[in-house]
């Protein structure tokens, strides 16, 4: 069963076509760009345009920050805490990578 508004939507599209609303659009007549993952193309494009990254990428950035903090830290107790955080972060990255596949 079609959505109740489908006829209205189609009528509006036909009217816009008749008025030339779709003429001279950017990229008209050109082939679509190649797509490695057509099933997720829209979500991937939206993520890229909005600066989003997969979870394992943001976790990897956090791990790099922890490594830098460890390099600069002199207190042995704090270094031990940072190393524990790094270990947990590496496990989270591994899980995130496996779930992204």
Secondary structure as UniProt FT lines:
FT   TURN            4..5
FT   HELIX           6..19
FT   TURN            20..24
FT   TURN            26..29
FT   HELIX           38..40
FT   HELIX           41..49
FT   TURN            50..51
FT   HELIX           55..72
FT   HELIX           76..100
//
